């Protein structure tokens, strides 16, 4: 993958295989990207959905690296990624397993 979200894919690929989850703040993701997340990432939980098809190219970066969004917190501005789908839920079935409201 090339483009804006490739550094995130590379970062997630670099994590040890034994690490099953990682929580990243929006700020730390922006540091990895060397760019700001779009306003929609802060405003809409759907931006973090696990979709390999469609127009949400950002999700391809973490999914190609073998990671899924497990939960996000708009309140703390963080996302929890897991390297295994939980209960078989993957792209297009459930966008999130849990979401906190702002």
Secondary structure, DSSP 8 states (H G I E B T S, - for coil): --STTHHHHHHHHHS-TT--EEEEEHHHHHHHHTS---HHHHH-GGGG---SSSS-HHHHHHHHTT-EEEEEETTTTEEEEESS-GGG--TTT-S-SEEE--
